[in-house]
Amino acid sequence: MQRDTPFYMSLTKENSHKVKISAGQGRFSIGTKGVTTSKCDAMVDAGDQINWNVFNEFQVPAGGNWPRVMEYHGDDTSFITWSATREMEAMEWTPLDTTEADFTTAHIGQLTITINKPIRIILGQKVKSVFFRGNISNLTLENYDHLEALSFSFIPDINSTTPISLPLFTKTAHIKDINIVTKVKGQPFDCTSLLQFSNLTAVALSGNMCNLSSLESCTALEALELRYISDLSTLPALNTWANLNYFIGWNIEEQTGKVLKKQLATLEKERTFKYASVSNLKKPEWFVTEFGIPFGVWPTKNNKVAVKAYKDALKVIKKASSIEDVQGAIKILVEVINDLPNIETIEREDTWEAVMQLVSFSTFSIEEETAGKWFDQYRDF
């Protein structure tokens, strides 16, 4: 395989694709024209059959199969039978309209599937680990008895507060390790849906969570990891779990984080931890300013200006000695938005949400009606 020099690859037919592989590149991505928006090494038409065997001759310098990671956005599932004869280190697959995929014969080290539409996944013994992301409620999983760990990454509605949860799995007793990732803002993950796994020894949670108190029922827990969680107020005390010997709390809310530090200090006098750390404690506003500012989908230039104005206003409001100081900060923010182009209904709603967020960080009691009067007084959009 040539590196840093364009060459032709017979991906769908003879010399169908001109590609360039950079030195050190271990990933190869294939997208579908008209659907895939990210940059890919090769684009194919919807419905194209891919000649996966074209990769058979490619190896990494140390002698293993190349690419180390294959990324594919499309519906040609013949990569499954191909992997039966040529092991894949990692496959990241986003199906378009596939409703069922049988991996019984597949030989894949790490299988990652992004789920949009309902799909039935049948695993095989040589699929060594799995990671599902997207609309997890559309997943039906079968033949996973050989796995002890499952990982899920949700894409929640950031404008909804309705909890999301795992679907019910038919077999759960063999699952010991669960990893849950969701966004910091939007729908929280309902931890009660973890209780279907009665033998959990390791739980890793990242993002917005609710019903953390239900973890008390995970009596066999040995490892607990908490990241990017803005509200840990319902988390059971760490001494709830008699076998806990591994704990991480990172980028979590400050108030409970300080309590967890004290609890760990006490527990470490009573038992030996393989690892224990609570660090990067954050104030409530950090979770908003880093992840929840309402200007995220605005065009880049408008976004940068609006976010800066928001953060400047927040600094003033946190130090405000009077309601008038808060009002002045809101006035400056709204006037900055006034000067931006293409501010319409959606942008107006986003700005109103930003105003309400900022008011909530004030030490003064300011009614929504009062904030609304300020907003209407200063805006011209």
C-alpha positions in Angstrom: 0.0 0.0 0.0 1.3 3.4 -1.0 1.4 6.1 1.7 1.0 9.8 1.0 0.6 9.1 -2.7 -2.8 8.8 -4.4 -3.6 5.4 -5.9 -6.6 3.6 -7.3 -8.6 1.1 -5.3 -11.2 -1.3 -6.8 -13.7 -0.7 -4.0 -16.9 -1.1 -6.1 -15.5 -1.9 -9.5 -12.1 -1.9 -11.2 -10.2 1.2 -10.1 -13.4 2.8 -8.9 -11.9 5.1 -6.2 -8.8 7.2 -6.0 -7.6 7.4 -2.4 -4.7 8.7 -0.5 -3.6 7.1 2.8 -1.4 9.3 5.0 1.6 7.9 6.8 0.5 6.6 10.2 -3.2 6.5 9.2 -4.9 3.4 10.8 -8.5 4.2 10.0 -10.4 4.0 6.7 -13.9 5.5 6.3 -16.5 4.8 3.6 -19.6 7.0 3.3 -22.7 7.0 1.2 -23.2 9.8 -1.2 -26.1 12.1 -0.4 -26.3 10.8 3.2 -22.9 11.0 4.9 -22.0 14.5 5.8 -18.6 13.8 7.4 -15.4 13.7 5.5 -14.5 10.1 4.3 -11.7 8.4 2.5 -14.1 7.1 -0.1 -17.8 7.7 -1.0 -20.0 5.1 -2.6 -23.5 5.2 -4.0 -26.5 4.0 -2.0 -26.9 0.3 -2.7 -23.3 -0.3 -3.9 -21.8 -3.6 -3.1 -18.3 -3.1 -1.7 -15.4 -5.3 -2.6 -14.1 -5.8 1.0 -11.5 -8.2 -0.3 -9.6 -5.3 -1.8 -8.2 -4.7 1.7 -6.8 -8.2 2.1 -3.4 -7.2 0.8 -3.0 -4.2 3.2 -1.1 -4.6 6.4 0.3 -2.3 9.1 4.2 -2.1 9.2 4.2 -4.5 12.2 2.3 -7.1 10.1 -1.3 -6.9 11.4 -4.4 -6.2 9.2 -5.0 -2.7 7.9 -7.1 -0.7 8.4 -7.1 -1.2 12.2 -10.4 0.6 12.3 -13.0 0.4 9.5 -15.8 3.0 9.5 -18.7 2.4 7.2 -22.0 4.3 6.7 -24.2 2.2 4.5 -26.2 -1.1 4.1 -23.8 -3.5 2.5 -23.5 -6.1 5.3 -21.1 -8.4 3.4 -18.3 -7.0 5.6 -19.6 -9.5 8.2 -18.8 -12.6 6.1 -15.5 -11.0 5.1 -14.5 -10.6 8.7 -15.0 -14.3 9.3 -11.9 -14.9 7.2 -10.0 -11.7 7.9 -10.3 -10.5 11.5 -11.2 -6.9 12.0 -9.7 -5.1 15.0 -12.5 -2.6 15.0 -15.6 -1.8 12.9 -17.7 1.3 13.3 -20.9 0.8 11.4 -23.9 3.2 10.8 -26.6 1.4 8.9 -29.1 3.3 6.8 -32.1 1.1 6.4 -30.9 -2.3 7.5 -33.4 -3.9 9.8 -31.4 -7.0 10.8 -27.7 -8.0 10.9 -26.4 -11.4 11.8 -22.9 -11.3 13.2 -22.8 -15.0 14.1 -19.8 -15.7 12.0 -18.1 -12.3 12.4 -14.6 -12.0 13.8 -14.5 -8.4 15.1 -12.6 -7.2 18.2 -14.6 -4.0 18.8 -18.0 -3.6 17.1 -19.6 -0.1 17.3 -23.0 0.4 15.8 -24.8 3.7 15.5 -28.6 3.1 15.6 -31.2 5.4 14.1 -34.0 3.1 12.9 -35.2 -0.2 14.5 -32.7 -3.0 14.1 -32.2 -6.5 15.3 -28.5 -7.4 16.0 -27.5 -11.0 16.4 -24.0 -11.3 17.8 -21.5 -14.2 17.6 -18.8 -15.6 19.9 -16.0 -13.9 18.0 -17.5 -10.4 18.5 -15.4 -9.6 21.5 -16.9 -6.3 22.6 -19.8 -4.0 21.5 -20.6 -0.4 21.8 -24.0 1.0 20.8 -24.8 4.7 20.3 -27.7 6.7 19.0 -31.4 5.8 19.5 -30.8 2.9 21.8 -34.6 2.2 22.2 -34.5 0.9 18.6 -32.1 -1.9 19.4 -33.0 -5.5 19.7 -30.0 -7.6 20.8 -29.6 -11.3 20.6 -27.0 -14.0 21.2 -24.8 -11.9 23.5 -24.5 -14.5 26.3 -20.7 -14.6 25.9 -20.3 -10.9 26.8 -19.9 -9.5 30.3 -19.8 -5.8 29.3 -22.1 -3.6 27.4 -21.6 0.1 26.4 -24.2 2.6 25.3 -24.0 6.2 24.2 -27.3 8.1 23.9 -28.1 11.0 21.7 -30.9 12.7 23.8 -33.2 15.6 22.9 -31.5 18.6 24.5 -34.9 20.4 24.7 -36.6 17.6 26.7 -36.4 16.6 30.3 -38.2 13.2 29.8 -35.8 10.6 31.1 -34.3 8.1 28.6 -33.5 4.5 29.6 -32.2 1.2 28.4 -34.6 -1.2 26.6 -35.4 -4.4 28.4 -32.9 -7.2 27.6 -33.9 -10.9 27.6 -30.8 -12.1 29.3 -29.0 -10.1 32.0 -27.5 -12.3 34.7 -24.1 -12.6 32.8 -23.7 -8.8 32.4 -21.3 -7.5 35.0 -20.1 -4.2 33.5 -22.2 -1.4 32.1 -21.0 1.9 30.6 -23.5 4.7 30.0 -22.7 8.0 28.2 -25.2 10.7 27.5 -25.0 14.5 27.0 -24.6 16.9 30.0 -27.8 18.8 29.0 -31.2 17.5 27.9 -32.9 14.2 28.7 -31.3 12.5 31.7 -30.6 8.8 31.8 -32.8 6.9 34.2 -30.5 4.7 36.4 -33.4 2.5 37.4 -33.2 0.8 34.0 -29.8 -0.6 35.2 -31.6 -2.7 37.8 -32.4 -5.4 35.2 -28.8 -6.4 35.5 -28.7 -8.1 38.9 -25.0 -9.0 39.0 -23.3 -5.7 38.1 -19.8 -5.2 39.5 -18.8 -2.2 37.5 -20.8 0.9 36.4 -19.5 3.9 34.5 -21.8 6.9 34.1 -21.2 10.1 32.1 -23.6 13.0 31.5 -27.0 13.9 32.8 -28.4 11.3 35.2 -31.5 10.8 37.3 -32.6 8.3 40.0 -29.0 7.6 41.1 -30.4 6.4 44.4 -31.4 3.2 42.6 -27.7 2.2 42.4 -28.1 1.2 46.1 -29.6 -2.1 44.7 -26.4 -2.9 42.9 -25.0 -4.7 46.0 -22.1 -6.4 44.2 -20.7 -3.1 42.9 -16.9 -3.0 43.0 -16.1 -0.1 40.6 -18.0 3.1 40.1 -17.1 5.9 37.7 -18.9 9.2 37.5 -18.1 11.9 35.0 -19.7 15.2 33.8 -22.7 14.8 36.2 -24.2 18.1 37.3 -26.5 16.7 40.0 -25.3 13.9 42.3 -27.6 14.8 45.2 -29.4 11.4 45.2 -26.2 9.3 45.0 -26.0 6.8 47.8 -23.1 7.1 50.2 -20.0 5.2 49.1 -20.1 2.9 52.1 -23.3 1.5 50.7 -21.2 -0.9 48.6 -19.2 -3.2 50.8 -17.0 -4.4 47.9 -16.3 -1.0 46.3 -12.6 -0.7 45.6 -12.4 1.5 42.5 -13.9 5.0 42.3 -13.6 7.9 39.9 -15.4 11.2 40.2 -14.3 13.7 37.5 -15.8 16.9 36.3 -18.7 16.5 38.7 -20.7 19.0 40.7 -18.8 20.6 43.5 -21.2 20.2 46.5 -21.5 16.4 46.4 -18.0 16.1 45.1 -16.6 17.5 48.4 -18.8 15.0 50.3 -17.5 12.1 48.2 -13.9 13.2 49.0 -14.6 12.9 52.7 -16.3 9.6 52.3 -13.4 8.2 50.3 -10.9 9.4 53.0 -12.8 7.5 55.6 -13.2 4.3 53.5 -9.5 4.3 52.6 -8.8 3.8 56.3 -11.0 0.7 56.3 -10.2 -1.0 52.9 -7.7 -1.0 50.1 -8.7 0.7 46.9 -7.3 -0.3 43.5 -7.8 3.4 42.5 -9.7 6.3 44.1 -10.0 9.8 42.9 -12.3 12.8 43.0 -11.1 15.7 41.0 -12.1 18.7 38.8 -15.1 19.6 40.9 -17.3 22.1 39.1 -19.8 24.8 40.1 -23.4 24.6 38.7 -22.8 27.3 36.2 -19.9 25.5 34.6 -22.2 22.8 33.3 -24.3 25.6 31.6 -21.5 27.7 30.2 -19.6 24.7 28.8 -22.5 22.6 27.6 -25.8 24.5 27.9 -25.5 27.9 26.4 -28.4 28.2 23.9 -26.4 29.5 21.0 -24.8 26.2 20.0 -26.4 25.7 16.6 -26.0 29.3 15.5 -23.8 30.1 12.5 -20.1 30.1 13.6 -19.6 33.9 13.6 -22.9 34.6 15.4 -22.2 31.8 17.9 -18.8 33.1 18.9 -20.1 36.7 19.4 -23.2 35.5 21.4 -21.3 33.0 23.6 -18.7 35.7 24.5 -21.4 38.1 25.4 -23.1 35.5 27.5 -19.9 34.7 29.4 -19.2 38.4 29.9 -22.7 38.9 31.3 -22.3 35.9 33.6 -19.1 37.3 35.1 -20.9 40.6 35.9 -24.0 38.9 37.3 -22.0 36.6 39.6 -20.4 39.7 41.2 -23.5 41.9 41.0 -24.2 43.9 44.2 -27.7 45.0 43.0 -30.5 44.0 40.7 -29.6 47.0 38.6 -26.2 45.4 37.9 -28.0 42.3 36.7 -30.3 44.3 34.5 -27.3 46.1 33.0 -25.6 42.9 32.1 -28.8 41.6 30.5 -29.0 44.9 28.5 -25.5 44.6 27.1 -26.1 40.9 26.1 -29.3 41.7 24.3 -27.8 44.7 22.6 -25.0 42.6 21.3 -27.5 40.1 19.8 -29.4 43.1 18.3 -26.4 43.8 16.1 -26.1 40.3 14.7 -27.5 39.4 11.3 -30.3 36.9 10.7 -31.9 37.0 14.2 -35.3 35.5 13.8 -37.9 33.5 15.8 -35.6 30.6 16.8 -32.8 32.9 17.7 -35.1 35.1 19.7 -36.2 32.0 21.7 -32.6 31.1 22.3 -31.8 34.5 23.5 -34.7 34.5 25.9 -33.5 31.2 27.3 -30.1 32.7 27.8 -31.5 35.6 29.7 -33.4 33.3 32.0 -30.3 31.2 32.6 -28.3 34.3 33.5 -31.0 35.6 35.8 -31.0 32.2 37.6 -27.3 32.6 38.5 -28.0 35.9 40.3 -28.1 36.0 44.1 -31.2 38.1 43.8 -34.7 36.9 43.5 -35.8 38.1 40.0 -39.2 37.1 38.7 -39.6 35.8 35.1 -42.0 38.7 34.5 -39.3 41.2 35.4 -36.7 39.5 33.2 -39.2 39.4 30.4 -39.7 43.2 30.6 -36.0 43.7 30.4 -35.8 41.4 27.4 -38.6 43.2 25.5 -37.3 46.6 26.5 -33.8 46.1 25.0 -34.4 43.8 22.0 -35.2 45.0 18.5 -35.6 41.5 17.0 
